[in-house]
Amino acid sequence: MTAHYEVRGSVAVITLDNPPVNGLGFATRTAVAAGVERAEADAAVKAIVITGAGKAFSGGADIKEFGSPKALAEPNLLSLIALVEACNKPIVAAIHSVCMGGGLELALGCHYRIAQSGTKVALPEVKLGLLPGAGGTQRLPRALGVEPALNMIVSGEPVEAQMLAMVPGQKLFDKIVDADVVDAAVKFAEEVSEKRPLPKVRELKARHPNADAYFQFARNMVGGMSKNFPAPLRCLEAVAGAVKLKFDDGMRAEREGFAALMLTPESKALRHLFFAERVASKIADVPEDTPLRAIAKVGVIGAGTMGGGITMNFLNAGLPVTMLETKQEALDRGVATIRKNYEAQVKKGKLKEDKYAQRMALLTTTLNYADLADADLIIEAVFEEIAVKESVFKQLDEVAKPGAILASNTSTLDVDKIASFTKRPQDVVGMHFFSPANVMKLLEVVRGKATAKDVLATVMALAKKIRKTAVVSGVCDGFIGNRMIEQYSRQAGFLLDEGCSPSQVDKAAEKFGFAMGPFRMGDLAGNDIGWAIRKRRHVEKPGMKYSASADRLCELGRFGQKTGAGWYDYQPGKRDAIPSPVVEEMLAKHREAIAAKTRDISDEEIVHRLVFALVNEAAHLLEEGIAQRASDVDMVYLTGYGFPIWRGGPMCYADTVGLFNVVQAMKRFAKNPMDDGAFWTPAPLLARLVAEGKSFT
């Protein structure tokens, strides 16, 4: 049973019990409806309390049913709320811990609401590209007031119940209690059991003294902040309907808005992201109940940009870190950078002084590997050279305690080879953080052929603790993200050969929604990094074709922002990318040298060549088992590479375009003499999905 029924004196208590957040799935809705009907039929019952078991009143829709026919099966949430609202005995919602989405809409349908202090209250549907679809946009403005309700609905952010109870004139909560909320609600229900008529939120008026002016101001504000997302403005119009329309008319408008948003590509992308983030932590052959290794102390080798950023993640989570370097000056610089980062947060009011002090107190520094002997996890963040990694892991093998997890932050190197430098390959795993490591959400967890299952399970759980989105990758050059980005960068180079300027390519990519285009990204990362990879590729894969334009750039010493010149020129102290006459001249000579046939290229072709290159390489990764699922690829690009969230990631975008159309475009690209036609042969998985009329997701 996902809801329980009991009677306490003259009060029936219906308890939602559908872990983890008492989602309002079909079984739960049915059980609650049956409980209300049972209580109505029992003459000894004078009032009803609805509450939730465990750590939530209700978090809203059951995500297992989201978007399925079961979500609409009767009693659907609208029908259940109507049943509760029409009950001839008073119903009190006993709210605690979490009351969000459909859970709040159900509570608003009750006659009274008692909340425990500390309860997080929200209507977060906008984060899925939707609006509240069971009366939230109509009842919350009536119960709380138009402006605070609109702020909650448009932001989707949770607010503590006691803060909402302080809103002047609010009718959302009848009482806030610190003690047991169910006991308080039962007592309150007994007190109001004979009161009539029963109060209904729908009968309240949603008023604003200057409604027209206020909503126009709000449209300007919301529209400017949500240009790629249609849901916030739809939410606003639905709330405006609560003021201007009769309740039933406002409800119809809300349902129309909800239905329209469900069909938008932006909502589909956000819902895809919602599920992709939750499934990314699941590993097919690693049971969810796998025992975890205890991680109480962490060691980090390297105090540079990456080592310092990695260290901050663990300090933020309250874990002590010992940071090791080979020289005291390097340690001092690393600690100074960490302090500078924290002090910037304190200055902005994002971190309190006492928290800053607590975090720094958890940091220990050393020049001696022996001081890592008691660490449960040791992460190396040293120079990206296999010989350097070998030296580090051989020393770790000597000093690390049995069962310690040994992790490499390598971005491209062979984790199996790194593991072979130890006598304990089962304890070795890749933990590829993205720069800046204390900011970027993505963590690629690289599973070696010998990596133990409990090591994987422990690292995935630890990722959540340090607030990272972890995605598992198999071992290959570049793993998921960097292996794909190489093909993206190759296409960017071919576009230059064919007549595009760096700024034309970047502007097309940024108009599509990328945080920055490929050439601005190269200048930020350092063009010499790509140069080193291409030199290695020419040895390892002599048949792989590249544009030589990037090599010509590096031969001029234009490595990017760090040298003040790359694909663009940069002024001292500024990051503005200024088109460079030197680069224009270099490209003209390069095209002349290769006898390039230049042409006008549309923004659409630029974007599709960049993105479909990602898609085809990802299909190879899936076929090879390097990536577990297409949605994992999307998570890598959404959280680590600046892919536009409202497009759902490269694989989701390909599904939106249609895989048949993707392959047709690839066939056109393959005919281009300046491109690498062989690359555009569809990966076996992609070809198979098209033949079967299927999609990645």
C-alpha positions as CSV (number, residue, x, y, z in Angstrom):
1,M,0.0,0.0,0.0
2,T,1.2,3.5,-0.8
3,A,-1.1,5.2,1.6
4,H,-2.4,4.1,5.1
5,Y,-5.7,4.8,6.9
6,E,-6.1,5.0,10.7
7,V,-8.6,6.7,13.0
8,R,-7.5,8.7,16.1
9,G,-10.5,9.5,18.1
10,S,-12.9,11.3,15.8
11,V,-10.1,12.1,13.2
12,A,-9.2,9.9,10.2
13,V,-5.5,10.1,9.3
14,I,-4.5,9.3,5.7
15,T,-0.7,8.9,5.4
16,L,1.0,8.9,2.0
17,D,3.7,6.2,2.0
18,N,5.4,6.1,-1.4
19,P,9.2,6.5,-0.8
20,P,11.3,8.4,-1.2
21,V,9.2,11.6,-1.5
22,N,5.6,10.2,-1.4
23,G,5.1,10.8,-5.1
24,L,1.5,11.1,-6.2
25,G,1.4,8.1,-8.5
26,F,-1.8,6.3,-9.5
27,A,-1.7,3.8,-6.6
28,T,-1.2,6.6,-4.1
29,R,-3.9,8.8,-5.6
30,T,-6.3,5.9,-5.5
31,A,-5.5,5.0,-1.9
32,V,-6.0,8.7,-0.8
33,A,-9.3,9.0,-2.6
34,A,-10.5,5.7,-1.0
35,G,-9.5,7.0,2.4
36,V,-11.4,10.3,1.9
37,E,-14.5,8.4,0.8
38,R,-14.2,5.9,3.7
39,A,-13.9,8.8,6.2
40,E,-16.9,10.5,4.7
41,A,-19.0,7.4,5.0
42,D,-18.0,6.8,8.7
43,A,-20.4,8.8,11.0
44,A,-17.8,8.5,13.8
45,V,-15.2,10.4,11.8
46,K,-15.7,14.2,12.1
47,A,-12.5,15.4,10.3
48,I,-9.6,14.2,8.2
49,V,-5.9,14.7,8.3
50,I,-3.7,14.1,5.2
51,T,0.1,13.7,5.8
52,G,3.1,12.0,4.4
53,A,5.3,9.2,5.9
54,G,9.1,9.5,6.2
55,K,11.0,12.6,5.0
56,A,8.3,14.3,3.0
57,F,4.7,15.4,2.9
58,S,4.8,14.9,-0.9
59,G,7.3,15.9,-3.5
60,G,4.6,15.9,-6.2
61,A,4.3,13.6,-9.3
62,D,5.7,10.1,-9.1
63,I,8.7,10.4,-11.5
64,K,8.3,6.7,-12.5
65,E,5.0,7.6,-14.1
66,F,5.9,11.0,-15.5
67,G,4.6,11.5,-19.0
68,S,2.9,8.1,-19.0
69,P,-0.8,7.3,-19.3
70,K,-0.8,6.3,-15.6
71,A,-0.1,10.0,-14.7
72,L,-3.6,10.8,-16.2
73,A,-5.4,7.7,-15.0
74,E,-8.4,8.4,-12.8
75,P,-8.3,9.6,-10.2
76,N,-5.8,12.0,-11.7
77,L,-4.4,14.7,-9.5
78,L,-7.1,17.2,-10.6
79,S,-9.8,14.7,-9.7
80,L,-8.3,13.9,-6.4
81,I,-8.0,17.6,-5.4
82,A,-11.6,18.2,-6.5
83,L,-12.6,15.2,-4.3
84,V,-10.7,16.6,-1.3
85,E,-12.0,20.1,-1.8
86,A,-15.7,18.9,-2.1
87,C,-15.5,16.7,1.0
88,N,-18.2,17.6,3.5
89,K,-15.9,17.0,6.5
90,P,-12.9,19.3,7.1
91,I,-9.6,18.1,5.7
92,V,-6.3,19.3,7.3
93,A,-3.0,18.9,5.5
94,A,-0.2,18.1,8.0
95,I,2.8,19.4,6.0
96,H,6.4,18.6,6.9
97,S,9.9,18.4,5.4
98,V,9.1,18.6,1.7
99,C,5.9,20.0,0.1
100,M,6.4,20.5,-3.6
101,G,4.7,20.4,-7.0
102,G,1.6,18.3,-6.9
103,G,2.1,17.9,-3.1
104,L,1.6,21.6,-2.6
105,E,-1.4,21.6,-5.0
106,L,-3.0,18.8,-3.0
107,A,-2.4,20.7,0.2
108,L,-4.0,23.8,-1.4
109,G,-7.1,21.7,-2.1
110,C,-7.4,20.9,1.6
111,H,-9.5,23.1,3.8
112,Y,-6.7,23.9,6.3
113,R,-3.0,23.6,6.3
114,I,-0.6,23.1,9.3
115,A,3.1,23.2,8.5
116,Q,6.1,22.1,10.5
117,S,8.8,24.8,10.7
118,G,11.7,24.1,8.3
119,T,9.4,22.6,5.6
120,K,10.6,23.4,2.1
121,V,7.7,24.6,-0.1
122,A,7.8,25.0,-3.9
123,L,6.1,24.7,-7.2
124,P,9.2,23.6,-9.3
125,E,7.4,22.7,-12.5
126,V,9.1,25.6,-14.4
127,K,12.4,23.7,-14.1
128,L,10.9,21.0,-16.3
129,G,9.7,23.6,-18.8
130,L,6.1,23.3,-17.5
131,L,3.7,25.2,-15.3
132,P,1.9,23.8,-12.3
133,G,-1.0,21.8,-13.9
134,A,-3.3,21.0,-11.0
135,G,-4.4,24.4,-9.8
136,G,-1.1,25.7,-8.5
137,T,-1.2,28.9,-10.6
138,Q,-4.8,29.6,-9.5
139,R,-4.8,28.6,-5.8
140,L,-1.4,29.8,-4.7
141,P,-1.9,33.5,-5.7
142,R,-5.3,33.3,-3.8
143,A,-3.7,31.8,-0.7
144,L,-0.4,33.6,-0.6
145,G,-0.8,36.8,-2.6
146,V,-0.1,37.5,-6.2
147,E,3.5,38.8,-6.1
148,P,5.0,36.2,-3.7
149,A,3.1,33.4,-5.6
150,L,4.4,34.6,-9.0
151,N,7.9,34.7,-7.6
152,M,7.7,31.1,-6.4
153,I,6.1,29.8,-9.6
154,V,8.4,31.6,-12.0
155,S,11.6,30.7,-10.1
156,G,10.6,27.2,-9.0
157,E,12.8,27.7,-5.9
158,P,11.8,26.3,-2.5
159,V,11.0,28.6,0.4
160,E,10.7,27.7,4.0
161,A,7.2,27.5,5.4
162,Q,7.8,30.0,8.3
163,M,9.0,32.6,5.8
164,L,5.8,32.2,3.8
165,A,3.7,32.4,7.0
166,M,5.1,36.0,7.5
167,V,3.6,37.3,4.3
168,P,0.9,39.8,5.2
169,G,-2.7,38.6,4.7
170,Q,-1.6,35.1,3.7
171,K,-4.1,32.2,3.9
172,L,-1.6,29.5,2.9
173,F,-0.9,28.2,6.4
174,D,-3.3,28.2,9.4
175,K,-0.5,27.4,11.8
176,I,3.2,26.7,11.9
177,V,4.4,24.3,14.6
178,D,7.8,23.1,15.9
179,A,6.4,20.0,17.5
180,D,5.0,16.8,15.8
181,V,2.9,18.2,12.9
182,V,0.5,15.2,12.8
183,D,-0.4,15.5,16.5
184,A,-0.9,19.3,16.0
185,A,-3.1,18.7,12.9
186,V,-5.2,16.1,14.6
187,K,-5.9,18.5,17.5
188,F,-6.6,21.3,15.1
189,A,-9.0,19.0,13.1
190,E,-10.9,18.2,16.3
191,E,-11.2,22.0,17.0
192,V,-12.6,22.8,13.6
193,S,-14.7,19.7,13.0
194,E,-18.0,21.4,13.5
195,K,-17.1,24.7,11.7
196,R,-19.1,25.4,8.6
197,P,-18.9,26.5,5.8
198,L,-15.6,24.8,5.1
199,P,-13.0,27.3,3.7
200,K,-11.9,26.7,0.1
201,V,-8.9,28.4,-1.5
202,R,-10.8,28.6,-4.8
203,E,-13.3,31.0,-3.2
204,L,-10.7,33.5,-2.2
205,K,-9.9,36.5,-4.4
206,A,-6.5,37.0,-6.1
207,R,-6.1,40.7,-6.0
208,H,-3.4,43.2,-6.9
209,P,-3.8,47.0,-6.6
210,N,-2.1,47.7,-9.9
211,A,-2.5,44.4,-11.7
212,D,-2.0,45.6,-15.3
213,A,1.1,47.7,-14.6
214,Y,2.5,44.9,-12.3
215,F,2.1,42.1,-14.9
216,Q,3.5,44.3,-17.7
217,F,6.6,45.0,-15.5
218,A,6.8,41.3,-14.7
219,R,6.6,40.3,-18.4
220,N,9.5,42.6,-19.2
221,M,11.6,41.2,-16.4
222,V,10.7,37.5,-16.9
223,G,11.0,37.7,-20.7
224,G,14.5,39.2,-20.5
225,M,15.7,36.5,-18.1
226,S,14.1,33.5,-19.9
227,K,14.5,34.1,-23.6
228,N,15.2,30.5,-24.5
229,F,12.6,29.0,-22.2
230,P,8.9,29.6,-22.9
231,A,7.6,28.2,-19.5
232,P,8.3,31.2,-17.2
233,L,6.2,33.6,-19.3
234,R,3.4,31.0,-19.6
235,C,3.5,30.7,-15.8
236,L,3.1,34.5,-15.6
237,E,0.1,34.5,-17.9
238,A,-1.5,31.7,-15.9
239,V,-1.1,33.7,-12.7
240,A,-2.5,36.8,-14.4
241,G,-5.5,34.6,-15.2
242,A,-6.0,34.0,-11.5
243,V,-6.5,37.8,-11.1
244,K,-8.6,38.4,-14.2
245,L,-10.6,35.3,-14.7
246,K,-13.1,33.3,-12.7
247,F,-11.6,30.3,-11.0
248,D,-12.9,27.7,-13.4
249,D,-11.9,29.8,-16.4
250,G,-8.4,30.2,-14.9
251,M,-8.1,26.5,-14.4
252,R,-9.0,25.9,-18.1
253,A,-6.3,28.4,-19.1
254,E,-3.8,26.7,-16.8
255,R,-4.5,23.3,-18.4
256,E,-4.2,24.7,-21.9
257,G,-0.8,26.3,-21.0
258,F,0.4,23.0,-19.4
259,A,-0.6,21.0,-22.5
260,A,1.1,23.5,-24.8
261,L,4.3,23.4,-22.8
262,M,4.4,19.6,-22.7
263,L,4.8,19.7,-26.5
264,T,7.7,22.2,-26.6
265,P,11.2,21.0,-27.4
266,E,12.5,23.0,-24.5
267,S,10.3,21.1,-22.0
268,K,11.2,17.8,-23.6
269,A,14.8,18.7,-23.2
270,L,14.5,19.7,-19.5
271,R,12.5,16.6,-18.7
272,H,15.2,14.6,-20.5
273,L,17.8,16.3,-18.4
274,F,15.8,15.6,-15.2
275,F,15.7,11.8,-15.8
276,A,19.2,11.7,-17.3
277,E,20.7,13.2,-14.2
278,R,19.0,10.6,-12.0
279,V,19.9,7.6,-14.1
280,A,23.5,8.6,-14.7
281,S,24.5,7.3,-11.2
282,K,23.2,3.8,-12.0
283,I,25.7,1.3,-13.3
284,A,24.2,-1.8,-15.0
285,D,26.3,-4.5,-13.2
286,V,26.9,-2.6,-9.9
287,P,23.9,-3.3,-7.5
288,E,22.6,-0.3,-5.7
289,D,23.2,-2.0,-2.4
290,T,26.9,-2.6,-3.0
291,P,28.8,-1.9,0.3
292,L,30.7,1.4,0.1
293,R,34.2,2.0,1.3
294,A,34.5,4.6,4.1
295,I,36.0,7.9,2.9
296,A,37.0,10.0,5.9
297,K,40.3,11.5,4.7
298,V,41.4,12.5,1.2
299,G,44.8,13.1,-0.3
300,V,45.4,15.3,-3.3
301,I,48.7,15.3,-5.2
302,G,49.3,18.6,-7.0
303,A,48.5,22.1,-5.8
304,G,48.1,23.7,-9.2
305,T,44.8,24.9,-10.7
306,M,43.3,21.4,-10.9
307,G,44.7,20.1,-7.6
308,G,43.5,23.2,-5.7
309,G,40.0,23.1,-7.2
310,I,39.7,19.4,-6.5
311,T,40.8,20.0,-2.9
312,M,38.1,22.7,-2.4
313,N,35.3,20.3,-3.4
314,F,36.2,18.0,-0.4
315,L,36.8,20.9,2.0
316,N,33.4,22.2,1.1
317,A,31.9,18.8,1.9
318,G,33.6,18.8,5.4
319,L,36.2,16.2,4.5
320,P,39.8,16.8,5.6
321,V,42.4,16.9,2.8
322,T,46.1,16.5,2.8
323,M,47.6,18.3,-0.3
324,L,51.0,17.2,-1.5
325,E,53.5,18.9,-3.7
326,T,57.2,18.4,-4.6
327,K,58.2,22.0,-3.6
328,Q,57.1,24.3,-0.8
329,E,56.7,27.3,-3.1
330,A,54.2,25.3,-5.2
331,L,52.3,24.4,-2.0
332,D,52.3,28.0,-0.8
333,R,50.9,29.2,-4.2
334,G,48.2,26.5,-4.1
335,V,47.1,27.4,-0.6
336,A,47.1,31.1,-1.5
337,T,44.9,30.4,-4.5
338,I,42.4,28.4,-2.4
339,R,42.3,31.3,0.2
340,K,41.8,33.8,-2.6
341,N,38.8,31.8,-4.0
342,Y,37.2,31.5,-0.6
343,E,37.8,35.2,0.2
344,A,36.1,36.2,-3.0
345,Q,33.1,34.1,-1.9
346,V,33.1,35.8,1.5
347,K,33.3,39.3,-0.1
348,K,30.3,38.5,-2.3
349,G,28.3,37.2,0.8
350,K,28.2,33.6,-0.5
351,L,30.3,32.3,2.3
352,K,30.4,33.2,6.0
353,E,33.7,33.9,7.7
354,D,33.3,31.1,10.2
355,K,32.6,28.6,7.4
356,Y,35.7,29.8,5.6
357,A,37.8,29.2,8.7
358,Q,36.3,25.8,9.2
359,R,37.1,24.7,5.6
360,M,40.7,26.0,5.8
361,A,41.2,24.2,9.1
362,L,40.5,20.9,7.3
363,L,43.5,21.5,4.9
364,T,46.9,20.0,5.6
365,T,49.9,20.3,3.3
366,T,52.9,18.1,2.9
367,L,56.0,17.4,0.8
368,N,56.1,13.8,1.9
369,Y,54.2,10.9,0.4
370,A,54.3,9.1,3.8
371,D,51.8,11.7,5.1
372,L,49.2,10.2,2.7
373,A,49.3,6.8,4.5
374,D,46.0,7.2,6.3
375,A,44.0,8.6,3.4
376,D,41.0,6.7,2.2
377,L,41.1,8.3,-1.2
378,I,44.1,9.8,-3.0
379,I,43.6,11.8,-6.3
380,E,46.6,12.8,-8.4
381,A,46.3,16.0,-10.4
382,V,49.8,16.2,-11.9
383,F,51.2,16.9,-15.3
384,E,49.4,15.0,-18.2
385,E,52.3,12.8,-19.1
386,I,52.3,9.0,-18.6
387,A,55.9,8.9,-17.2
388,V,54.9,11.4,-14.5
389,K,51.8,9.4,-13.6
390,E,53.9,6.2,-13.4
391,S,56.2,7.8,-10.8
392,V,53.3,9.0,-8.7
393,F,51.4,5.8,-8.7
394,K,54.4,3.7,-7.9
395,Q,55.1,5.9,-4.9
396,L,51.4,5.7,-3.9
397,D,51.5,1.9,-4.1
398,E,54.2,1.9,-1.5
399,V,52.6,4.2,1.1
400,A,48.8,4.0,0.6
401,K,47.0,1.8,3.1
402,P,45.2,-1.4,1.9
403,G,41.8,-0.6,0.5
404,A,42.6,3.1,-0.3
405,I,41.1,4.2,-3.6
406,L,43.8,5.6,-5.9
407,A,42.3,8.0,-8.5
408,S,43.8,9.8,-11.5
409,N,42.5,13.1,-12.8
410,T,43.8,12.3,-16.3
411,S,41.7,13.7,-19.1
412,T,43.0,11.5,-21.9
413,L,45.5,8.9,-20.7
414,D,45.0,5.1,-20.4
415,V,43.6,4.4,-16.9
416,D,44.4,0.6,-17.3
417,K,48.0,1.5,-18.0
418,I,48.1,3.8,-14.9
419,A,46.5,1.0,-12.8
420,S,49.3,-1.4,-14.0
421,F,51.9,0.7,-12.2
422,T,50.4,-0.6,-9.0
423,K,50.0,-4.0,-7.4
424,R,46.3,-3.1,-6.7
425,P,44.7,-2.3,-10.1
426,Q,41.3,-3.1,-8.5
427,D,41.6,0.1,-6.4
428,V,42.5,2.4,-9.3
429,V,39.8,4.6,-11.0
430,G,39.8,7.7,-13.1
431,M,38.2,10.8,-11.6
432,H,38.3,13.4,-14.3
433,F,37.3,16.8,-12.9
434,F,36.6,19.7,-15.3
435,S,38.3,23.1,-14.9
436,P,37.7,25.0,-12.7
437,A,37.2,21.9,-10.6
438,N,35.6,23.8,-7.7
439,V,32.9,25.2,-10.1
440,M,32.2,22.7,-12.9
441,K,29.5,20.1,-12.1
442,L,30.8,17.3,-14.3
443,L,32.9,14.4,-13.0
444,E,33.9,11.7,-15.5
445,V,34.4,8.5,-13.5
446,V,36.6,6.2,-15.6
447,R,36.2,2.5,-15.0
448,G,39.3,0.5,-15.7
449,K,39.1,-3.2,-16.7
450,A,40.1,-4.2,-13.1
451,T,38.3,-1.4,-11.1
452,A,36.4,-3.1,-8.3
453,K,32.6,-2.6,-8.2
454,D,32.7,-1.2,-4.6
455,V,35.3,1.4,-5.8
456,L,32.9,2.5,-8.5
457,A,29.9,2.6,-6.1
458,T,31.9,4.6,-3.5
459,V,33.1,7.2,-6.0
460,M,29.6,7.6,-7.4
461,A,28.2,8.2,-3.9
462,L,31.1,10.5,-3.1
463,A,30.3,12.6,-6.2
464,K,26.9,13.3,-4.8
465,K,28.4,14.4,-1.5
466,I,30.7,16.9,-3.3
467,R,27.8,18.0,-5.5
468,K,29.1,16.7,-8.8
469,T,27.2,15.0,-11.6
470,A,29.1,11.8,-12.1
471,V,29.0,9.9,-15.4
472,V,30.8,6.6,-15.9
473,S,33.1,6.2,-18.9
474,G,35.1,3.2,-20.1
475,V,38.8,3.5,-21.0
476,C,39.6,5.1,-24.3
477,D,41.7,8.1,-25.4
478,G,39.8,11.1,-24.2
479,F,37.0,9.1,-22.5
480,I,33.5,10.4,-23.5
481,G,33.8,14.2,-23.5
482,N,37.3,14.8,-25.0
483,R,37.0,12.0,-27.5
484,M,33.9,13.7,-28.9
485,I,35.2,17.2,-28.7
486,E,38.1,16.2,-30.9
487,Q,35.7,15.6,-33.8
488,Y,33.9,18.8,-33.1
489,S,37.2,20.7,-33.3
490,R,38.2,18.9,-36.5
491,Q,35.0,20.1,-38.1
492,A,35.7,23.7,-36.9
493,G,39.0,23.5,-38.7
494,F,37.6,22.2,-41.9
495,L,35.1,25.1,-41.8
496,L,38.0,27.5,-41.8
497,D,39.5,25.8,-44.8
498,E,36.3,26.3,-46.7
499,G,36.2,30.0,-46.1
500,C,34.6,30.6,-42.7
501,S,36.3,33.0,-40.2
502,P,36.7,32.0,-36.6
503,S,34.2,34.6,-35.5
504,Q,31.6,33.4,-38.0
505,V,31.8,29.8,-36.7
506,D,31.8,31.0,-33.0
507,K,28.8,33.3,-33.6
508,A,26.8,30.5,-35.2
509,A,27.6,28.1,-32.3
510,E,26.8,30.7,-29.7
511,K,23.6,31.7,-31.4
512,F,22.6,28.0,-31.3
513,G,23.2,28.3,-27.5
514,F,26.8,27.1,-26.8
515,A,28.4,29.0,-24.0
516,M,31.3,29.8,-26.4
517,G,32.2,28.7,-29.9
518,P,35.1,26.3,-30.7
519,F,37.7,29.0,-31.4
520,R,37.0,31.1,-28.3
521,M,37.0,27.8,-26.3
522,G,40.4,27.0,-27.8
523,D,41.8,30.3,-26.9
524,L,40.6,29.9,-23.3
525,A,41.9,26.3,-22.9
526,G,45.2,27.0,-24.7
527,N,45.7,26.2,-28.4
528,D,49.0,24.5,-27.6
529,I,47.1,21.7,-25.8
530,G,45.3,20.7,-29.1
531,W,48.6,21.1,-30.9
532,A,50.3,18.5,-28.7
533,I,47.3,16.1,-29.2
534,R,47.5,16.5,-33.0
535,K,51.2,15.8,-33.0
536,R,50.5,12.6,-31.0
537,R,47.7,11.7,-33.4
538,H,49.9,12.0,-36.5
539,V,52.1,9.3,-34.9
540,E,49.2,7.1,-33.5
541,K,46.7,7.6,-36.4
542,P,48.6,8.8,-39.4
543,G,45.5,8.5,-41.6
544,M,43.4,10.9,-39.6
545,K,42.8,14.1,-41.5
546,Y,43.0,17.6,-39.8
547,S,43.0,21.1,-41.0
548,A,46.5,22.5,-40.7
549,S,45.2,26.0,-39.8
550,A,45.5,25.4,-36.1
551,D,49.1,24.2,-36.5
552,R,49.9,27.4,-38.5
553,L,48.4,29.4,-35.7
554,C,50.5,27.7,-33.0
555,E,53.6,28.1,-35.1
556,L,53.0,31.8,-34.7
557,G,53.1,31.4,-30.9
558,R,49.4,32.3,-30.7
559,F,48.3,29.9,-27.9
560,G,45.3,31.9,-26.7
561,Q,44.4,34.2,-23.8
562,K,47.5,33.2,-21.8
563,T,49.7,34.7,-24.6
564,G,47.4,37.6,-25.4
565,A,46.9,36.2,-28.9
566,G,45.2,33.1,-30.4
567,W,42.4,32.9,-32.9
568,Y,41.6,36.4,-31.6
569,D,43.6,39.3,-30.2
570,Y,43.3,40.1,-26.5
571,Q,44.0,43.3,-24.6
572,P,45.9,43.1,-21.3
573,G,43.6,42.3,-18.4
574,K,40.6,41.7,-20.7
575,R,39.0,38.6,-22.2
576,D,37.2,40.3,-25.1
577,A,37.9,38.3,-28.3
578,I,38.9,40.8,-31.0
579,P,39.1,39.5,-34.6
580,S,42.7,39.5,-35.7
581,P,44.1,40.8,-39.0
582,V,47.1,38.5,-38.4
583,V,44.8,35.4,-38.3
584,E,42.9,36.6,-41.4
585,E,46.2,36.8,-43.3
586,M,47.4,33.5,-42.0
587,L,44.2,31.8,-43.1
588,A,44.3,33.4,-46.5
589,K,47.8,32.0,-47.1
590,H,46.8,28.6,-45.7
591,R,43.8,28.3,-48.1
592,E,46.0,29.3,-51.0
593,A,48.6,26.7,-50.0
594,I,46.1,23.9,-50.0
595,A,44.2,25.2,-53.1
596,A,41.0,25.4,-51.0
597,K,37.7,26.0,-52.8
598,T,35.9,28.5,-50.5
599,R,32.2,29.0,-50.5
600,D,29.5,30.7,-48.4
601,I,28.4,28.5,-45.5
602,S,25.1,29.0,-43.6
603,D,24.9,29.1,-39.9
604,E,22.7,26.0,-40.0
605,E,25.4,24.0,-41.8
606,I,28.1,25.3,-39.3
607,V,26.0,24.1,-36.3
608,H,25.0,20.8,-37.8
609,R,28.5,19.9,-38.8
610,L,29.7,20.7,-35.3
611,V,26.9,19.0,-33.4
612,F,26.4,16.0,-35.7
613,A,30.1,15.3,-35.4
614,L,29.5,15.0,-31.7
615,V,26.5,12.7,-32.3
616,N,28.3,10.3,-34.7
617,E,31.3,9.9,-32.4
618,A,29.0,9.4,-29.4
619,A,27.2,6.6,-31.4
620,H,30.6,4.9,-31.7
621,L,31.2,5.3,-28.0
622,L,27.8,3.7,-27.2
623,E,28.5,0.9,-29.7
624,E,31.9,0.2,-28.0
625,G,30.4,0.3,-24.5
626,I,32.5,3.3,-23.5
627,A,29.3,5.2,-22.6
628,Q,26.5,3.3,-20.9
629,R,23.6,5.2,-22.4
630,A,22.9,8.1,-24.7
631,S,21.6,10.3,-21.9
632,D,25.0,9.9,-20.1
633,V,26.6,11.5,-23.2
634,D,24.1,14.4,-22.9
635,M,24.9,14.9,-19.2
636,V,28.6,15.1,-20.1
637,Y,27.9,17.9,-22.6
638,L,25.3,19.7,-20.6
639,T,27.4,19.9,-17.4
640,G,31.0,19.9,-18.8
641,Y,31.0,21.5,-22.3
642,G,28.4,24.3,-22.3
643,F,25.9,22.6,-24.5
644,P,22.6,24.6,-24.3
645,I,20.4,23.1,-21.6
646,W,17.2,23.9,-23.5
647,R,18.3,21.6,-26.3
648,G,18.9,18.6,-24.0
649,G,22.3,17.6,-25.1
650,P,23.6,16.4,-28.5
651,M,21.8,13.1,-28.5
652,C,18.5,14.6,-27.4
653,Y,18.9,17.3,-30.1
654,A,19.6,14.6,-32.7
655,D,16.4,12.9,-31.7
656,T,14.5,16.2,-31.9
657,V,15.8,16.8,-35.5
658,G,15.2,13.1,-36.3
659,L,17.9,10.6,-36.8
660,F,16.9,10.0,-40.4
661,N,17.5,13.7,-41.1
662,V,20.8,13.6,-39.2
663,V,22.1,10.8,-41.5
664,Q,20.9,12.6,-44.6
665,A,22.9,15.7,-43.6
666,M,25.9,13.5,-42.9
667,K,25.7,12.1,-46.4
668,R,25.8,15.6,-47.7
669,F,28.8,16.5,-45.6
670,A,30.7,13.4,-46.8
671,K,30.6,14.7,-50.3
672,N,32.5,17.9,-49.4
673,P,36.1,17.6,-50.8
674,M,37.6,19.7,-48.0
675,D,36.1,17.5,-45.2
676,D,36.9,14.0,-43.9
677,G,34.3,12.0,-45.8
678,A,35.2,8.8,-44.1
679,F,34.2,10.2,-40.7
680,W,30.7,10.9,-41.9
681,T,29.9,7.2,-42.5
682,P,27.2,6.7,-39.9
683,A,28.3,4.8,-36.8
684,P,26.8,1.2,-36.9
685,L,24.4,2.1,-34.0
686,L,23.2,5.3,-35.7
687,A,22.6,3.4,-39.0
688,R,20.7,0.7,-37.1
689,L,18.5,3.1,-35.3
690,V,17.6,4.8,-38.5
691,A,16.8,1.5,-40.2
692,E,14.6,0.5,-37.3
693,G,12.9,3.9,-37.0
694,K,14.1,4.3,-33.4
695,S,15.8,7.1,-31.5
696,F,18.7,7.3,-29.0
697,T,16.4,8.1,-26.1
